[in-house]
């Protein structure tokens, strides 16, 4: 009933997917913030609402804030093979299509781009499901492939990614973009990996121990790599120490949400990190909030399958969320790690 009431009040997207202008700043609200620890009062203001900014998508993913005056949000709609742009006071518009599959015909139910990020020099980098690659959108407007294979075998379907300050690009490669997932005859790798791509093009497999690696993020000091696993039988987040050579040490589980799978919507997925190290991690029931040491402090309960989140806004304190068919946001008291003044 909640979903029906919210959707009824939104007019940002027509049923056919044609985008309409945003004519109101009185955004509908969904869900609630669950506070499990007093530290939450220093993270999200009391009574801070979860605002629905835009709706009518098929499955939103990979939000990234593009800084500027005032800046804007990009977000993937994977089934539509599109990236949309959302501007405050204007609304949503089509930014890029195709976003992840450029071939003829169709390619399963999730052909488009997934995770999005800005390169150190400000270009859009995309995890592409259908073309099974990571691409960069050049200044001239065309795309260039950064990586599409490991030891000559095509990647499964790159999912999420993060840059290290030295220019290394780390990414996850599960099978969600393959039309028949693990059973797809086009699959060439016998594992789902976490990789590191050097600026010189050298690709290294960091770990293949995770059955379904998904969201990925660094701690502020880059000494810890967080990876989400979206396996319903082991719905966990792991923290790996990062060695001086960029390889990973033995990982530890910081939280196990397996017991909530099926009871709450969603699985461990994308993440965003605040400058103080607080972890915002999408999972069953919304966005989990962990202390830098991994203590569960609270949850932004959207009531939807929430795939990913990112910090943005002029001061970097707004958390934007991809929640199923919605783009949402909530105001926080923290500044995102990716925010640059």
C-alpha positions as CSV (number, residue, x, y, z in Angstrom):
1,X,0.0,0.0,0.0
2,X,2.9,2.3,0.8
3,X,4.4,1.9,-2.7
4,X,1.0,2.6,-4.3
5,X,0.4,5.8,-2.4
6,X,3.9,7.1,-3.2
7,X,3.8,6.2,-6.9
8,X,0.4,7.8,-7.3
9,X,1.7,11.2,-6.3
10,X,4.7,11.2,-8.7
11,X,4.6,12.6,-12.2
12,X,8.2,12.6,-13.1
13,X,8.1,9.7,-15.5
14,X,5.2,8.7,-17.7
15,X,4.1,5.0,-17.9
16,X,5.8,4.8,-21.3
17,X,9.1,6.1,-19.9
18,X,9.0,9.6,-21.4
19,X,10.5,12.0,-18.9
20,X,8.4,14.9,-17.7
21,X,9.5,18.1,-16.1
22,X,9.7,18.3,-12.3
23,X,7.1,20.8,-11.2
24,X,7.4,20.6,-7.5
25,X,10.0,20.4,-4.7
26,X,7.5,18.9,-2.3
27,X,8.8,15.4,-2.7
28,X,6.9,12.4,-1.3
29,X,8.4,10.5,1.6
30,X,8.9,6.8,2.1
31,X,10.2,4.5,4.8
32,X,11.9,5.5,8.1
33,X,15.3,5.7,9.8
34,X,15.9,2.9,12.4
35,X,18.3,3.9,15.1
36,X,20.0,1.1,16.9
37,X,22.7,3.2,18.6
38,X,22.9,6.7,20.0
39,X,25.7,7.4,17.5
40,X,23.0,7.7,14.8
41,X,22.1,11.1,16.2
42,X,25.4,12.3,14.9
43,X,24.9,10.7,11.5
44,X,21.3,11.5,10.4
45,X,19.3,14.4,11.8
46,X,16.2,13.6,13.8
47,X,13.0,13.3,11.6
48,X,15.1,13.5,8.4
49,X,12.8,12.2,5.7
50,X,13.6,9.8,2.9
51,X,12.5,11.8,-0.2
52,X,11.5,10.3,-3.5
53,X,13.0,12.5,-6.2
54,X,11.9,10.6,-9.3
55,X,10.1,7.3,-10.1
56,X,9.0,5.1,-12.9
57,X,12.3,3.3,-13.6
58,X,12.7,-0.4,-14.0
59,X,15.7,-1.0,-11.8
60,X,18.0,1.8,-10.6
61,X,21.7,1.4,-9.9
62,X,25.1,3.0,-9.7
63,X,24.3,6.6,-8.6
64,X,27.1,9.1,-9.0
65,X,27.1,12.8,-8.1
66,X,28.7,15.1,-10.8
67,X,30.1,18.1,-9.0
68,X,29.5,21.6,-10.3
69,X,27.4,24.6,-9.7
70,X,25.1,23.2,-8.5
71,X,26.0,19.7,-9.8
72,X,23.7,16.8,-10.8
73,X,23.1,13.1,-10.3
74,X,23.6,10.3,-12.8
75,X,21.9,6.9,-12.3
76,X,21.7,3.7,-14.3
77,X,18.5,2.0,-15.2
78,X,19.9,-1.4,-16.1
79,X,16.9,-3.0,-17.9
80,X,16.4,0.1,-20.0
81,X,20.0,0.1,-21.0
82,X,20.1,3.8,-20.1
83,X,21.7,6.4,-17.8
84,X,19.4,9.2,-16.5
85,X,20.4,12.6,-15.2
86,X,18.6,14.2,-12.3
87,X,18.8,18.0,-11.7
88,X,17.4,19.8,-8.7
89,X,14.4,21.9,-9.8
90,X,14.3,20.4,-13.2
91,X,13.9,16.6,-12.8
92,X,15.1,13.6,-14.7
93,X,16.2,13.4,-18.3
94,X,17.8,10.8,-20.5
95,X,21.6,11.2,-20.4
96,X,23.0,8.1,-22.3
97,X,21.5,5.3,-24.3
98,X,22.8,2.6,-24.9
99,X,24.6,2.5,-21.6
100,X,25.8,-1.1,-21.4
101,X,24.9,-3.1,-24.5
102,X,25.6,-1.7,-27.9
103,X,25.0,-4.8,-30.0
104,X,22.0,-5.6,-32.2
105,X,18.9,-7.3,-30.8
106,X,18.3,-7.9,-27.1
107,X,20.6,-9.1,-24.4
108,X,18.7,-10.5,-21.4
109,X,16.8,-8.5,-18.8
110,X,19.8,-6.5,-17.4
111,X,21.8,-5.3,-20.4
112,X,22.7,-1.7,-19.3
113,X,25.3,-0.1,-17.2
114,X,25.5,-0.8,-13.5
115,X,28.1,1.0,-11.3
116,X,29.2,4.5,-12.4
117,X,32.1,6.5,-11.1
118,X,34.2,9.5,-12.1
119,X,37.8,8.9,-13.1
120,X,40.4,11.0,-11.3
121,X,40.3,13.4,-14.2
122,X,36.5,13.7,-14.2
123,X,35.4,11.3,-16.9
124,X,32.4,8.9,-16.5
125,X,33.5,5.3,-16.0
126,X,30.9,2.6,-16.3
127,X,30.4,-1.1,-15.5
128,X,28.7,-2.4,-18.6
129,X,26.6,-5.6,-18.4
130,X,25.9,-6.4,-22.0
131,X,29.2,-5.4,-23.5
132,X,30.9,-7.1,-20.5
133,X,33.5,-4.4,-20.0
134,X,34.5,-1.3,-18.1
135,X,34.4,1.8,-20.3
136,X,35.3,5.4,-20.0
137,X,33.3,8.2,-21.7
138,X,35.9,10.4,-23.4
139,X,35.9,14.2,-23.6
140,X,35.2,13.9,-27.3
141,X,32.0,11.9,-26.6
142,X,33.0,8.4,-27.6
143,X,33.6,5.5,-25.3
144,X,36.9,3.7,-24.8
145,X,37.2,0.2,-23.3
146,X,39.4,0.0,-20.2
147,X,39.1,-3.7,-19.7
148,X,36.9,-6.5,-21.0
149,X,38.8,-9.7,-20.3
150,X,41.0,-11.6,-17.8
151,X,43.8,-13.7,-19.3
152,X,42.0,-13.7,-22.7
153,X,38.6,-14.8,-21.2
154,X,35.7,-12.3,-21.3
155,X,34.6,-10.8,-18.0
156,X,31.2,-12.0,-16.7
157,X,29.4,-8.6,-16.2
158,X,31.3,-5.9,-14.3
159,X,29.1,-4.6,-11.4
160,X,30.7,-2.0,-9.2
161,X,34.0,-0.1,-9.0
162,X,36.2,2.2,-7.0
163,X,39.4,4.2,-7.7
164,X,42.4,4.2,-5.4
165,X,44.2,7.5,-5.0
166,X,47.2,6.1,-7.0
167,X,44.9,5.6,-10.1
168,X,44.2,1.9,-9.7
169,X,40.7,0.8,-10.5
170,X,39.2,-2.0,-8.4
171,X,36.0,-3.7,-9.6
172,X,33.7,-6.7,-9.0
173,X,32.6,-9.1,-11.7
174,X,29.6,-11.3,-10.7
175,X,27.2,-12.9,-13.3
176,X,24.1,-10.8,-12.9
177,X,24.4,-9.3,-16.4
178,X,24.6,-12.6,-18.2
179,X,21.1,-13.4,-19.5
180,X,21.2,-16.9,-17.9
181,X,23.5,-16.0,-15.0
182,X,25.8,-18.8,-14.0
183,X,24.3,-21.2,-16.5
184,X,24.8,-18.9,-19.5
185,X,26.7,-20.6,-22.3
186,X,28.6,-17.3,-22.9
187,X,30.2,-17.4,-19.5
188,X,34.0,-17.9,-20.0
189,X,35.3,-17.6,-16.4
190,X,34.6,-20.3,-13.7
191,X,34.6,-17.8,-10.9
192,X,33.3,-14.3,-9.9
193,X,36.3,-12.1,-9.2
194,X,37.5,-8.9,-7.6
195,X,40.1,-7.2,-9.7
196,X,42.6,-4.4,-9.8
197,X,43.3,-2.5,-13.0
198,X,46.5,-0.5,-13.1
199,X,46.7,2.8,-15.1
200,X,49.1,1.0,-17.5
201,X,46.3,-1.6,-18.3
202,X,47.7,-4.5,-16.1
203,X,44.8,-6.5,-14.7
204,X,45.3,-8.5,-11.5
205,X,42.8,-10.9,-9.8
206,X,42.7,-9.9,-6.1
207,X,40.3,-12.6,-4.9
208,X,37.9,-15.2,-6.3
209,X,36.7,-16.4,-2.9
210,X,33.4,-14.5,-3.0
211,X,30.5,-16.3,-4.8
212,X,28.8,-13.1,-5.8
213,X,31.0,-10.0,-5.2
214,X,29.0,-6.8,-5.6
215,X,29.5,-3.4,-4.0
216,X,33.1,-2.2,-3.3
217,X,34.6,0.7,-1.4
218,X,37.8,1.9,0.4
219,X,38.1,3.1,3.9
220,X,39.3,6.8,4.1
221,X,43.0,5.7,4.6
222,X,42.7,3.1,1.8
223,X,44.1,0.5,4.1
224,X,40.8,-1.5,4.1
225,X,38.7,-2.7,1.1
226,X,35.1,-3.4,1.7
227,X,33.3,-5.9,-0.5
228,X,29.6,-6.8,-0.4
229,X,28.5,-10.3,-1.3
230,X,24.9,-10.6,-2.7
231,X,24.6,-14.4,-2.3
232,X,21.3,-15.1,-0.6
233,X,22.9,-18.1,1.1
234,X,25.7,-15.9,2.5
235,X,24.6,-12.3,2.4
236,X,27.7,-10.6,4.0
237,X,30.1,-7.7,3.9
238,X,33.8,-8.4,4.2
239,X,36.7,-6.1,5.0
240,X,40.1,-6.9,3.5
241,X,43.4,-5.4,4.6
242,X,45.1,-3.8,1.6
243,X,48.9,-4.6,1.5
244,X,51.5,-2.1,0.4
245,X,51.7,-3.8,-3.0
246,X,47.9,-3.5,-3.5
247,X,47.1,-7.2,-2.9
248,X,44.6,-8.2,-0.2
249,X,45.2,-9.9,3.1
250,X,42.7,-12.3,4.8
251,X,39.2,-10.8,4.9
252,X,36.9,-10.7,7.8
253,X,33.1,-10.6,7.9
254,X,31.9,-7.3,9.3
255,X,28.2,-8.2,9.1
256,X,26.1,-11.1,8.1
257,X,22.5,-10.3,6.9
258,X,21.7,-13.8,5.7
259,X,18.9,-14.3,8.3
260,X,17.1,-11.2,6.9
261,X,17.1,-12.4,3.3
262,X,13.5,-13.1,2.2
263,X,12.2,-11.3,5.2
264,X,13.4,-7.8,4.1
265,X,13.7,-6.7,0.4
266,X,17.1,-6.7,-1.2
267,X,20.6,-8.1,-0.7
268,X,24.1,-6.6,0.1
269,X,24.9,-4.4,-2.8
270,X,26.5,-0.9,-3.3
271,X,28.3,1.2,-0.6
272,X,29.2,4.8,0.2
273,X,31.8,5.9,2.8
274,X,31.8,9.1,4.8
275,X,35.0,11.1,5.5
276,X,35.0,9.9,9.1
277,X,34.9,6.2,7.9
278,X,31.2,5.5,8.6
279,X,29.9,2.9,6.1
280,X,26.6,3.2,4.3
281,X,25.9,-0.2,2.7
282,X,22.7,-1.2,0.9
283,X,21.3,-4.6,1.9
284,X,18.1,-6.4,3.0
285,X,15.7,-3.6,4.1
286,X,17.5,-0.5,2.9
287,X,20.9,1.1,3.8
288,X,22.8,-0.3,6.7
289,X,25.0,2.1,8.6
290,X,28.1,0.7,10.2
291,X,30.8,2.4,12.3
292,X,34.3,2.3,10.9
293,X,34.9,-0.8,13.1
294,X,31.8,-2.5,11.7
295,X,29.3,-2.0,14.4
296,X,25.7,-1.8,13.1
297,X,24.4,1.6,14.2
298,X,21.1,1.9,12.2
299,X,19.3,1.4,9.0
300,X,17.6,3.6,6.5
301,X,14.6,1.5,5.9
302,X,13.3,2.4,2.4
303,X,10.8,-0.5,2.2
304,X,12.3,-1.2,-1.3
305,X,15.1,-3.3,-2.8
306,X,17.8,-0.7,-2.4
307,X,20.7,-1.3,-4.8
308,X,23.2,1.4,-4.3
309,X,23.9,4.8,-2.7
310,X,26.3,7.8,-3.0
311,X,27.0,11.1,-1.3
312,X,26.4,14.3,-3.2
313,X,24.9,17.7,-3.2
314,X,26.8,21.0,-3.0
315,X,28.3,20.2,0.4
316,X,28.5,16.4,0.1
317,X,26.2,15.6,2.9
318,X,23.2,14.3,1.0
319,X,22.9,10.5,0.6
320,X,21.3,9.6,-2.8
321,X,19.8,6.1,-3.1
322,X,18.8,3.8,-5.9
323,X,15.8,2.0,-4.5
324,X,14.1,-0.2,-7.1
325,X,12.0,2.0,-9.3
326,X,12.9,5.2,-7.3
327,X,15.6,7.7,-6.9
328,X,15.7,8.8,-3.3
329,X,17.7,11.0,-0.9
330,X,18.2,11.7,2.8
331,X,20.1,14.5,4.5
332,X,23.0,13.4,6.8
333,X,25.4,15.2,9.1
334,X,28.4,13.6,7.5
335,X,30.4,14.4,4.3
336,X,31.0,11.8,1.7
337,X,34.5,10.6,1.1
338,X,34.2,11.4,-2.6
339,X,33.2,15.0,-2.0
340,X,35.8,17.5,-3.3
341,X,35.6,21.2,-2.4
